Amino acid sequence: MDQQQPQQPMVQPPLPNATLILVLGILSIVVCLITGIIALVMAKKEMALYDANPGVYSQASYNNVKTGRICAIIGIVLQGIGLLIYIAFIVFFAAAVGAAGGFNN
């Protein structure tokens, strides 16, 4: 008798840095701008890797990369808005001090 081995489902490995990109993207919203930039660069590389071989890597890890990329973009935009508000505050304060005659009244 010829017994056949049961076929085990093929498990696709995740993209190498999918979780790291997701974490950096989330951190870019909460903490700082540089993590968002790093996440964007890494996400571009990982998405190109997935696009070259879509059947090799898991769809869930690709979704993590896309989510991390979106979070990084949101974090960069929020940090940019915050920086613009900070600069506007400094300019307004400097103009107010100048209009009042400086600190020596």
Biopython code that builds the backbone (N, CA, C, O; Angstrom):
import numpy as np
from Bio.PDB.StructureBuilder import StructureBuilder

atoms = [
    (1, "MET", "N", (0.824, -1.176, 0.000)),
    (1, "MET", "CA", (0.000, 0.000, 0.000)),
    (1, "MET", "C", (0.872, 1.244, 0.000)),
    (1, "MET", "O", (1.926, 1.315, 0.631)),
    (2, "ASP", "N", (0.377, 2.206, -0.733)),
    (2, "ASP", "CA", (1.097, 3.463, -0.843)),
    (2, "ASP", "C", (0.380, 4.502, 0.008)),
    (2, "ASP", "O", (-0.681, 5.007, -0.357)),
    (3, "GLN", "N", (0.987, 4.808, 1.154)),
    (3, "GLN", "CA", (0.378, 5.804, 2.041)),
    (3, "GLN", "C", (0.905, 7.190, 1.691)),
    (3, "GLN", "O", (2.102, 7.398, 1.497)),
    (4, "GLN", "N", (-0.009, 8.103, 1.621)),
    (4, "GLN", "CA", (0.396, 9.468, 1.346)),
    (4, "GLN", "C", (0.416, 10.254, 2.649)),
    (4, "GLN", "O", (-0.461, 10.124, 3.503)),
    (5, "GLN", "N", (1.442, 11.065, 2.762)),
    (5, "GLN", "CA", (1.541, 11.941, 3.921)),
    (5, "GLN", "C", (0.514, 13.064, 3.772)),
    (5, "GLN", "O", (0.364, 13.631, 2.690)),
    (6, "PRO", "N", (-0.187, 13.383, 4.852)),
    (6, "PRO", "CA", (-1.127, 14.495, 4.752)),
    (6, "PRO", "C", (-0.363, 15.795, 4.491)),
    (6, "PRO", "O", (0.676, 16.070, 5.091)),
    (7, "GLN", "N", (-0.920, 16.572, 3.580)),
    (7, "GLN", "CA", (-0.290, 17.846, 3.244)),
    (7, "GLN", "C", (-0.548, 18.848, 4.370)),
    (7, "GLN", "O", (-1.690, 19.093, 4.761)),
    (8, "GLN", "N", (0.525, 19.407, 4.869)),
    (8, "GLN", "CA", (0.379, 20.441, 5.875)),
    (8, "GLN", "C", (0.229, 21.780, 5.159)),
    (8, "GLN", "O", (0.889, 22.026, 4.148)),
    (9, "PRO", "N", (-0.620, 22.627, 5.672)),
    (9, "PRO", "CA", (-0.779, 23.924, 5.010)),
    (9, "PRO", "C", (0.528, 24.711, 5.061)),
    (9, "PRO", "O", (1.249, 24.710, 6.059)),
    (10, "MET", "N", (0.800, 25.374, 3.956)),
    (10, "MET", "CA", (2.017, 26.146, 3.864)),
    (10, "MET", "C", (1.850, 27.445, 4.647)),
    (10, "MET", "O", (0.957, 28.240, 4.358)),
    (11, "VAL", "N", (2.704, 27.653, 5.629)),
    (11, "VAL", "CA", (2.644, 28.847, 6.452)),
    (11, "VAL", "C", (3.572, 29.884, 5.845)),
    (11, "VAL", "O", (4.762, 29.641, 5.644)),
    (12, "GLN", "N", (3.006, 31.036, 5.560)),
    (12, "GLN", "CA", (3.809, 32.101, 4.976)),
    (12, "GLN", "C", (4.475, 32.896, 6.094)),
    (12, "GLN", "O", (3.819, 33.264, 7.069)),
    (13, "PRO", "N", (5.757, 33.160, 5.962)),
    (13, "PRO", "CA", (6.428, 33.953, 6.995)),
    (13, "PRO", "C", (6.022, 35.416, 6.900)),
    (13, "PRO", "O", (5.623, 35.889, 5.836)),
    (14, "PRO", "N", (6.123, 36.125, 8.013)),
    (14, "PRO", "CA", (5.810, 37.559, 7.962)),
    (14, "PRO", "C", (6.953, 38.331, 7.312)),
    (14, "PRO", "O", (8.073, 37.832, 7.204)),
    (15, "LEU", "N", (6.660, 39.538, 6.886)),
    (15, "LEU", "CA", (7.713, 40.424, 6.404)),
    (15, "LEU", "C", (8.682, 40.696, 7.554)),
    (15, "LEU", "O", (8.254, 40.813, 8.702)),
    (16, "PRO", "N", (9.967, 40.799, 7.266)),
    (16, "PRO", "CA", (10.969, 40.873, 8.340)),
    (16, "PRO", "C", (10.767, 41.985, 9.365)),
    (16, "PRO", "O", (10.978, 41.750, 10.555)),
    (17, "ASN", "N", (10.375, 43.157, 8.958)),
    (17, "ASN", "CA", (10.285, 44.287, 9.890)),
    (17, "ASN", "C", (8.873, 44.823, 10.061)),
    (17, "ASN", "O", (8.693, 45.990, 10.412)),
    (18, "ALA", "N", (7.876, 43.996, 9.820)),
    (18, "ALA", "CA", (6.481, 44.465, 9.859)),
    (18, "ALA", "C", (6.091, 44.977, 11.242)),
    (18, "ALA", "O", (5.495, 46.048, 11.353)),
    (19, "THR", "N", (6.412, 44.244, 12.278)),
    (19, "THR", "CA", (6.042, 44.645, 13.635)),
    (19, "THR", "C", (6.799, 45.894, 14.056)),
    (19, "THR", "O", (6.233, 46.781, 14.695)),
    (20, "LEU", "N", (8.072, 45.968, 13.701)),
    (20, "LEU", "CA", (8.875, 47.135, 14.042)),
    (20, "LEU", "C", (8.336, 48.397, 13.369)),
    (20, "LEU", "O", (8.302, 49.464, 13.982)),
    (21, "ILE", "N", (7.919, 48.278, 12.123)),
    (21, "ILE", "CA", (7.349, 49.422, 11.405)),
    (21, "ILE", "C", (6.063, 49.876, 12.077)),
    (21, "ILE", "O", (5.826, 51.075, 12.221)),
    (22, "LEU", "N", (5.236, 48.930, 12.487)),
    (22, "LEU", "CA", (3.994, 49.270, 13.174)),
    (22, "LEU", "C", (4.280, 50.006, 14.487)),
    (22, "LEU", "O", (3.639, 51.014, 14.785)),
    (23, "VAL", "N", (5.235, 49.508, 15.267)),
    (23, "VAL", "CA", (5.587, 50.138, 16.543)),
    (23, "VAL", "C", (6.156, 51.537, 16.312)),
    (23, "VAL", "O", (5.783, 52.483, 17.007)),
    (24, "LEU", "N", (7.057, 51.670, 15.340)),
    (24, "LEU", "CA", (7.631, 52.986, 15.059)),
    (24, "LEU", "C", (6.571, 53.966, 14.555)),
    (24, "LEU", "O", (6.614, 55.151, 14.886)),
    (25, "GLY", "N", (5.633, 53.481, 13.767)),
    (25, "GLY", "CA", (4.553, 54.342, 13.297)),
    (25, "GLY", "C", (3.695, 54.851, 14.433)),
    (25, "GLY", "O", (3.334, 56.027, 14.465)),
    (26, "ILE", "N", (3.367, 53.979, 15.360)),
    (26, "ILE", "CA", (2.576, 54.390, 16.524)),
    (26, "ILE", "C", (3.371, 55.356, 17.394)),
    (26, "ILE", "O", (2.826, 56.345, 17.884)),
    (27, "LEU", "N", (4.661, 55.073, 17.587)),
    (27, "LEU", "CA", (5.500, 55.966, 18.383)),
    (27, "LEU", "C", (5.636, 57.348, 17.742)),
    (27, "LEU", "O", (5.808, 58.345, 18.443)),
    (28, "SER", "N", (5.561, 57.405, 16.425)),
    (28, "SER", "CA", (5.677, 58.708, 15.769)),
    (28, "SER", "C", (4.489, 59.598, 16.101)),
    (28, "SER", "O", (4.620, 60.822, 16.123)),
    (29, "ILE", "N", (3.352, 59.009, 16.356)),
    (29, "ILE", "CA", (2.180, 59.794, 16.761)),
    (29, "ILE", "C", (2.355, 60.288, 18.195)),
    (29, "ILE", "O", (2.006, 61.424, 18.519)),
    (30, "VAL", "N", (2.893, 59.430, 19.038)),
    (30, "VAL", "CA", (2.958, 59.722, 20.460)),
    (30, "VAL", "C", (4.215, 60.495, 20.856)),
    (30, "VAL", "O", (4.143, 61.430, 21.654)),
    (31, "VAL", "N", (5.355, 60.112, 20.309)),
    (31, "VAL", "CA", (6.621, 60.596, 20.851)),
    (31, "VAL", "C", (7.319, 61.610, 19.963)),
    (31, "VAL", "O", (7.373, 62.794, 20.297)),
    (32, "CYS", "N", (7.850, 61.163, 18.843)),
    (32, "CYS", "CA", (8.697, 62.093, 18.098)),
    (32, "CYS", "C", (8.676, 61.837, 16.598)),
    (32, "CYS", "O", (8.217, 60.800, 16.119)),
    (33, "LEU", "N", (9.187, 62.816, 15.888)),
    (33, "LEU", "CA", (9.167, 62.854, 14.435)),
    (33, "LEU", "C", (10.102, 61.824, 13.805)),
    (33, "LEU", "O", (9.761, 61.234, 12.780)),
    (34, "ILE", "N", (11.255, 61.603, 14.391)),
    (34, "ILE", "CA", (12.264, 60.750, 13.765)),
    (34, "ILE", "C", (11.779, 59.312, 13.608)),
    (34, "ILE", "O", (12.144, 58.642, 12.642)),
    (35, "THR", "N", (10.965, 58.831, 14.538)),
    (35, "THR", "CA", (10.472, 57.461, 14.400)),
    (35, "THR", "C", (9.535, 57.330, 13.201)),
    (35, "THR", "O", (9.480, 56.277, 12.565)),
    (36, "GLY", "N", (8.805, 58.392, 12.895)),
    (36, "GLY", "CA", (7.930, 58.376, 11.723)),
    (36, "GLY", "C", (8.723, 58.323, 10.424)),
    (36, "GLY", "O", (8.360, 57.608, 9.489)),
    (37, "ILE", "N", (9.798, 59.079, 10.377)),
    (37, "ILE", "CA", (10.640, 59.074, 9.182)),
    (37, "ILE", "C", (11.269, 57.710, 8.985)),
    (37, "ILE", "O", (11.300, 57.193, 7.868)),
    (38, "ILE", "N", (11.770, 57.127, 10.057)),
    (38, "ILE", "CA", (12.369, 55.785, 9.979)),
    (38, "ILE", "C", (11.318, 54.772, 9.530)),
    (38, "ILE", "O", (11.594, 53.924, 8.681)),
    (39, "ALA", "N", (10.116, 54.858, 10.094)),
    (39, "ALA", "CA", (9.045, 53.922, 9.727)),
    (39, "ALA", "C", (8.674, 54.054, 8.256)),
    (39, "ALA", "O", (8.427, 53.049, 7.590)),
    (40, "LEU", "N", (8.632, 55.290, 7.738)),
    (40, "LEU", "CA", (8.302, 55.488, 6.324)),
    (40, "LEU", "C", (9.347, 54.866, 5.405)),
    (40, "LEU", "O", (9.006, 54.219, 4.415)),
    (41, "VAL", "N", (10.607, 55.063, 5.732)),
    (41, "VAL", "CA", (11.681, 54.508, 4.910)),
    (41, "VAL", "C", (11.633, 52.983, 4.933)),
    (41, "VAL", "O", (11.745, 52.332, 3.895)),
    (42, "MET", "N", (11.465, 52.426, 6.128)),
    (42, "MET", "CA", (11.417, 50.971, 6.247)),
    (42, "MET", "C", (10.177, 50.400, 5.564)),
    (42, "MET", "O", (10.241, 49.337, 4.947)),
    (43, "ALA", "N", (9.049, 51.102, 5.673)),
    (43, "ALA", "CA", (7.806, 50.623, 5.062)),
    (43, "ALA", "C", (7.928, 50.582, 3.544)),
    (43, "ALA", "O", (7.434, 49.655, 2.902)),
    (44, "LYS", "N", (8.579, 51.576, 2.977)),
    (44, "LYS", "CA", (8.757, 51.587, 1.524)),
    (44, "LYS", "C", (9.564, 50.369, 1.072)),
    (44, "LYS", "O", (9.249, 49.748, 0.057)),
    (45, "LYS", "N", (10.601, 50.037, 1.830)),
    (45, "LYS", "CA", (11.437, 48.876, 1.502)),
    (45, "LYS", "C", (10.639, 47.577, 1.635)),
    (45, "LYS", "O", (10.717, 46.707, 0.768)),
    (46, "GLU", "N", (9.883, 47.449, 2.707)),
    (46, "GLU", "CA", (9.124, 46.220, 2.945)),
    (46, "GLU", "C", (7.986, 46.059, 1.939)),
    (46, "GLU", "O", (7.692, 44.944, 1.510)),
    (47, "MET", "N", (7.344, 47.164, 1.561)),
    (47, "MET", "CA", (6.270, 47.076, 0.576)),
    (47, "MET", "C", (6.816, 46.676, -0.790)),
    (47, "MET", "O", (6.161, 45.941, -1.529)),
    (48, "ALA", "N", (8.008, 47.154, -1.127)),
    (48, "ALA", "CA", (8.643, 46.746, -2.381)),
    (48, "ALA", "C", (8.997, 45.264, -2.339)),
    (48, "ALA", "O", (8.875, 44.562, -3.343)),
    (49, "LEU", "N", (9.435, 44.789, -1.175)),
    (49, "LEU", "CA", (9.760, 43.372, -1.012)),
    (49, "LEU", "C", (8.509, 42.514, -1.181)),
    (49, "LEU", "O", (8.548, 41.468, -1.829)),
    (50, "TYR", "N", (7.406, 42.961, -0.598)),
    (50, "TYR", "CA", (6.157, 42.214, -0.729)),
    (50, "TYR", "C", (5.640, 42.243, -2.165)),
    (50, "TYR", "O", (5.177, 41.227, -2.683)),
    (51, "ASP", "N", (5.720, 43.404, -2.803)),
    (51, "ASP", "CA", (5.232, 43.528, -4.183)),
    (51, "ASP", "C", (6.033, 42.653, -5.146)),
    (51, "ASP", "O", (5.494, 42.168, -6.141)),
    (52, "ALA", "N", (7.307, 42.454, -4.855)),
    (52, "ALA", "CA", (8.142, 41.604, -5.710)),
    (52, "ALA", "C", (7.774, 40.127, -5.564)),
    (52, "ALA", "O", (7.872, 39.366, -6.527)),
    (53, "ASN", "N", (7.349, 39.716, -4.359)),
    (53, "ASN", "CA", (7.006, 38.318, -4.078)),
    (53, "ASN", "C", (5.749, 38.253, -3.211)),
    (53, "ASN", "O", (5.859, 37.932, -2.027)),
    (54, "PRO", "N", (4.580, 38.539, -3.737)),
    (54, "PRO", "CA", (3.380, 38.598, -2.891)),
    (54, "PRO", "C", (2.956, 37.261, -2.300)),
    (54, "PRO", "O", (2.302, 37.238, -1.258)),
    (55, "GLY", "N", (3.306, 36.157, -2.928)),
    (55, "GLY", "CA", (2.893, 34.862, -2.404)),
    (55, "GLY", "C", (3.789, 34.323, -1.314)),
    (55, "GLY", "O", (3.444, 33.349, -0.645)),
    (56, "VAL", "N", (4.940, 34.950, -1.129)),
    (56, "VAL", "CA", (5.912, 34.440, -0.159)),
    (56, "VAL", "C", (5.589, 34.874, 1.264)),
    (56, "VAL", "O", (5.745, 34.095, 2.205)),
    (57, "TYR", "N", (5.139, 36.114, 1.423)),
    (57, "TYR", "CA", (4.931, 36.668, 2.756)),
    (57, "TYR", "C", (3.446, 36.738, 3.089)),
    (57, "TYR", "O", (2.598, 36.764, 2.197)),
    (58, "SER", "N", (3.143, 36.766, 4.382)),
    (58, "SER", "CA", (1.752, 36.751, 4.826)),
    (58, "SER", "C", (1.083, 38.113, 4.601)),
    (58, "SER", "O", (1.717, 39.165, 4.675)),
    (59, "GLN", "N", (-0.198, 38.047, 4.328)),
    (59, "GLN", "CA", (-0.992, 39.253, 4.111)),
    (59, "GLN", "C", (-1.112, 40.057, 5.403)),
    (59, "GLN", "O", (-1.167, 41.286, 5.364)),
    (60, "ALA", "N", (-1.153, 39.380, 6.537)),
    (60, "ALA", "CA", (-1.279, 40.075, 7.823)),
    (60, "ALA", "C", (-0.068, 40.966, 8.084)),
    (60, "ALA", "O", (-0.217, 42.082, 8.581)),
    (61, "SER", "N", (1.118, 40.485, 7.756)),
    (61, "SER", "CA", (2.302, 41.309, 7.978)),
    (61, "SER", "C", (2.324, 42.495, 7.017)),
    (61, "SER", "O", (2.792, 43.576, 7.375)),
    (62, "TYR", "N", (1.820, 42.297, 5.803)),
    (62, "TYR", "CA", (1.726, 43.408, 4.853)),
    (62, "TYR", "C", (0.742, 44.459, 5.367)),
    (62, "TYR", "O", (0.979, 45.659, 5.222)),
    (63, "ASN", "N", (-0.349, 44.012, 5.960)),
    (63, "ASN", "CA", (-1.314, 44.943, 6.550)),
    (63, "ASN", "C", (-0.693, 45.718, 7.713)),
    (63, "ASN", "O", (-0.986, 46.898, 7.900)),
    (64, "ASN", "N", (0.168, 45.053, 8.495)),
    (64, "ASN", "CA", (0.874, 45.739, 9.578)),
    (64, "ASN", "C", (1.787, 46.824, 9.023)),
    (64, "ASN", "O", (1.880, 47.912, 9.593)),
    (65, "VAL", "N", (2.452, 46.535, 7.924)),
    (65, "VAL", "CA", (3.335, 47.521, 7.304)),
    (65, "VAL", "C", (2.526, 48.714, 6.815)),
    (65, "VAL", "O", (2.922, 49.861, 7.020)),
    (66, "LYS", "N", (1.379, 48.445, 6.163)),
    (66, "LYS", "CA", (0.542, 49.542, 5.677)),
    (66, "LYS", "C", (0.006, 50.378, 6.835)),
    (66, "LYS", "O", (-0.037, 51.605, 6.744)),
    (67, "THR", "N", (-0.401, 49.729, 7.916)),
    (67, "THR", "CA", (-0.907, 50.445, 9.084)),
    (67, "THR", "C", (0.197, 51.276, 9.726)),
    (67, "THR", "O", (-0.032, 52.425, 10.102)),
    (68, "GLY", "N", (1.384, 50.709, 9.854)),
    (68, "GLY", "CA", (2.517, 51.452, 10.396)),
    (68, "GLY", "C", (2.869, 52.649, 9.541)),
    (68, "GLY", "O", (3.232, 53.703, 10.064)),
    (69, "ARG", "N", (2.766, 52.497, 8.234)),
    (69, "ARG", "CA", (3.051, 53.598, 7.307)),
    (69, "ARG", "C", (2.029, 54.716, 7.483)),
    (69, "ARG", "O", (2.393, 55.891, 7.511)),
    (70, "ILE", "N", (0.757, 54.358, 7.601)),
    (70, "ILE", "CA", (-0.289, 55.356, 7.807)),
    (70, "ILE", "C", (-0.088, 56.080, 9.139)),
    (70, "ILE", "O", (-0.225, 57.302, 9.210)),
    (71, "CYS", "N", (0.236, 55.330, 10.189)),
    (71, "CYS", "CA", (0.495, 55.948, 11.495)),
    (71, "CYS", "C", (1.697, 56.889, 11.415)),
    (71, "CYS", "O", (1.688, 57.960, 12.023)),
    (72, "ALA", "N", (2.727, 56.497, 10.671)),
    (72, "ALA", "CA", (3.906, 57.350, 10.526)),
    (72, "ALA", "C", (3.556, 58.651, 9.809)),
    (72, "ALA", "O", (4.024, 59.722, 10.195)),
    (73, "ILE", "N", (2.743, 58.557, 8.779)),
    (73, "ILE", "CA", (2.328, 59.759, 8.054)),
    (73, "ILE", "C", (1.523, 60.673, 8.969)),
    (73, "ILE", "O", (1.740, 61.885, 8.982)),
    (74, "ILE", "N", (0.600, 60.103, 9.729)),
    (74, "ILE", "CA", (-0.199, 60.893, 10.671)),
    (74, "ILE", "C", (0.712, 61.538, 11.712)),
    (74, "ILE", "O", (0.545, 62.714, 12.035)),
    (75, "GLY", "N", (1.670, 60.782, 12.239)),
    (75, "GLY", "CA", (2.599, 61.319, 13.233)),
    (75, "GLY", "C", (3.438, 62.457, 12.684)),
    (75, "GLY", "O", (3.652, 63.454, 13.373)),
    (76, "ILE", "N", (3.917, 62.323, 11.455)),
    (76, "ILE", "CA", (4.723, 63.378, 10.839)),
    (76, "ILE", "C", (3.887, 64.634, 10.623)),
    (76, "ILE", "O", (4.354, 65.745, 10.874)),
    (77, "VAL", "N", (2.653, 64.458, 10.159)),
    (77, "VAL", "CA", (1.768, 65.620, 9.943)),
    (77, "VAL", "C", (1.471, 66.314, 11.276)),
    (77, "VAL", "O", (1.525, 67.541, 11.360)),
    (78, "LEU", "N", (1.162, 65.541, 12.306)),
    (78, "LEU", "CA", (0.882, 66.141, 13.611)),
    (78, "LEU", "C", (2.102, 66.859, 14.174)),
    (78, "LEU", "O", (1.975, 67.945, 14.740)),
    (79, "GLN", "N", (3.277, 66.265, 14.026)),
    (79, "GLN", "CA", (4.500, 66.916, 14.505)),
    (79, "GLN", "C", (4.767, 68.193, 13.719)),
    (79, "GLN", "O", (5.218, 69.188, 14.286)),
    (80, "GLY", "N", (4.492, 68.171, 12.418)),
    (80, "GLY", "CA", (4.671, 69.366, 11.598)),
    (80, "GLY", "C", (3.735, 70.480, 12.015)),
    (80, "GLY", "O", (4.139, 71.639, 12.110)),
    (81, "ILE", "N", (2.479, 70.128, 12.264)),
    (81, "ILE", "CA", (1.508, 71.130, 12.736)),
    (81, "ILE", "C", (1.940, 71.690, 14.088)),
    (81, "ILE", "O", (1.864, 72.897, 14.318)),
    (82, "GLY", "N", (2.389, 70.822, 14.972)),
    (82, "GLY", "CA", (2.867, 71.271, 16.279)),
    (82, "GLY", "C", (4.066, 72.202, 16.162)),
    (82, "GLY", "O", (4.172, 73.186, 16.894)),
    (83, "LEU", "N", (4.960, 71.888, 15.245)),
    (83, "LEU", "CA", (6.133, 72.741, 15.036)),
    (83, "LEU", "C", (5.721, 74.111, 14.494)),
    (83, "LEU", "O", (6.251, 75.136, 14.922)),
    (84, "LEU", "N", (4.778, 74.125, 13.558)),
    (84, "LEU", "CA", (4.293, 75.398, 13.024)),
    (84, "LEU", "C", (3.620, 76.242, 14.107)),
    (84, "LEU", "O", (3.801, 77.459, 14.145)),
    (85, "ILE", "N", (2.852, 75.610, 14.979)),
    (85, "ILE", "CA", (2.202, 76.327, 16.080)),
    (85, "ILE", "C", (3.257, 76.884, 17.037)),
    (85, "ILE", "O", (3.138, 78.011, 17.516)),
    (86, "TYR", "N", (4.271, 76.096, 17.303)),
    (86, "TYR", "CA", (5.355, 76.527, 18.188)),
    (86, "TYR", "C", (6.088, 77.729, 17.594)),
    (86, "TYR", "O", (6.374, 78.693, 18.305)),
    (87, "ILE", "N", (6.390, 77.679, 16.304)),
    (87, "ILE", "CA", (7.059, 78.797, 15.637)),
    (87, "ILE", "C", (6.160, 80.031, 15.648)),
    (87, "ILE", "O", (6.632, 81.140, 15.899)),
    (88, "ALA", "N", (4.872, 79.844, 15.379)),
    (88, "ALA", "CA", (3.940, 80.969, 15.402)),
    (88, "ALA", "C", (3.876, 81.596, 16.795)),
    (88, "ALA", "O", (3.788, 82.818, 16.919)),
    (89, "PHE", "N", (3.918, 80.777, 17.832)),
    (89, "PHE", "CA", (3.909, 81.282, 19.201)),
    (89, "PHE", "C", (5.155, 82.107, 19.478)),
    (89, "PHE", "O", (5.065, 83.171, 20.089)),
    (90, "ILE", "N", (6.313, 81.637, 19.040)),
    (90, "ILE", "CA", (7.563, 82.372, 19.257)),
    (90, "ILE", "C", (7.533, 83.702, 18.513)),
    (90, "ILE", "O", (7.930, 84.728, 19.064)),
    (91, "VAL", "N", (7.063, 83.694, 17.263)),
    (91, "VAL", "CA", (6.979, 84.931, 16.483)),
    (91, "VAL", "C", (6.003, 85.898, 17.143)),
    (91, "VAL", "O", (6.295, 87.088, 17.255)),
    (92, "PHE", "N", (4.856, 85.404, 17.579)),
    (92, "PHE", "CA", (3.877, 86.258, 18.244)),
    (92, "PHE", "C", (4.448, 86.838, 19.529)),
    (92, "PHE", "O", (4.264, 88.023, 19.803)),
    (93, "PHE", "N", (5.132, 86.032, 20.314)),
    (93, "PHE", "CA", (5.721, 86.500, 21.569)),
    (93, "PHE", "C", (6.800, 87.545, 21.299)),
    (93, "PHE", "O", (6.872, 88.563, 21.988)),
    (94, "ALA", "N", (7.639, 87.290, 20.291)),
    (94, "ALA", "CA", (8.693, 88.263, 19.952)),
    (94, "ALA", "C", (8.084, 89.568, 19.469)),
    (94, "ALA", "O", (8.576, 90.642, 19.815)),
    (95, "ALA", "N", (7.025, 89.495, 18.678)),
    (95, "ALA", "CA", (6.359, 90.722, 18.210)),
    (95, "ALA", "C", (5.711, 91.460, 19.358)),
    (95, "ALA", "O", (5.751, 92.690, 19.389)),
    (96, "ALA", "N", (5.116, 90.755, 20.303)),
    (96, "ALA", "CA", (4.467, 91.384, 21.455)),
    (96, "ALA", "C", (5.499, 92.063, 22.344)),
    (96, "ALA", "O", (5.264, 93.166, 22.837)),
    (97, "VAL", "N", (6.635, 91.416, 22.552)),
    (97, "VAL", "CA", (7.696, 92.003, 23.366)),
    (97, "VAL", "C", (8.267, 93.227, 22.664)),
    (97, "VAL", "O", (8.539, 94.242, 23.306)),
    (98, "GLY", "N", (8.451, 93.137, 21.350)),
    (98, "GLY", "CA", (8.962, 94.273, 20.589)),
    (98, "GLY", "C", (8.019, 95.449, 20.607)),
    (98, "GLY", "O", (8.458, 96.594, 20.720)),
    (99, "ALA", "N", (6.720, 95.188, 20.495)),
    (99, "ALA", "CA", (5.723, 96.259, 20.495)),
    (99, "ALA", "C", (5.602, 96.913, 21.868)),
    (99, "ALA", "O", (5.254, 98.090, 21.967)),
    (100, "ALA", "N", (5.886, 96.160, 22.924)),
    (100, "ALA", "CA", (5.787, 96.688, 24.268)),
    (100, "ALA", "C", (7.047, 97.441, 24.680)),
    (100, "ALA", "O", (7.106, 98.005, 25.773)),
    (101, "GLY", "N", (8.039, 97.452, 23.820)),
    (101, "GLY", "CA", (9.269, 98.192, 24.145)),
    (101, "GLY", "C", (10.336, 97.312, 24.750)),
    (101, "GLY", "O", (11.289, 97.821, 25.339)),
    (102, "GLY", "N", (10.206, 96.037, 24.624)),
    (102, "GLY", "CA", (11.223, 95.128, 25.145)),
    (102, "GLY", "C", (10.972, 94.783, 26.600)),
    (102, "GLY", "O", (9.907, 95.064, 27.150)),
    (103, "PHE", "N", (11.964, 94.174, 27.207)),
    (103, "PHE", "CA", (11.844, 93.767, 28.597)),
    (103, "PHE", "C", (12.173, 94.900, 29.555)),
    (103, "PHE", "O", (11.882, 94.787, 30.745)),
    (104, "ASN", "N", (12.764, 95.979, 29.083)),
    (104, "ASN", "CA", (13.212, 97.065, 29.940)),
    (104, "ASN", "C", (12.212, 98.232, 29.914)),
    (104, "ASN", "O", (12.481, 99.252, 29.279)),
    (105, "ASN", "N", (11.098, 98.102, 30.576)),
    (105, "ASN", "CA", (10.114, 99.192, 30.659)),
    (105, "ASN", "C", (10.317, 99.998, 31.887)),
    (105, "ASN", "O", (9.583, 100.957, 32.124)),
]
sb = StructureBuilder()
sb.init_structure("model")
sb.init_model(0)
sb.init_chain("A")
sb.init_seg("    ")
for serial, (resi, resn, name, xyz) in enumerate(atoms, 1):
    if name == "N":
        sb.init_residue(resn, " ", resi, " ")
    sb.init_atom(name, np.array(xyz, "f"), 0.0, 1.0, " ", f" {name:<3s}", serial, name[0])
structure = sb.get_structure()
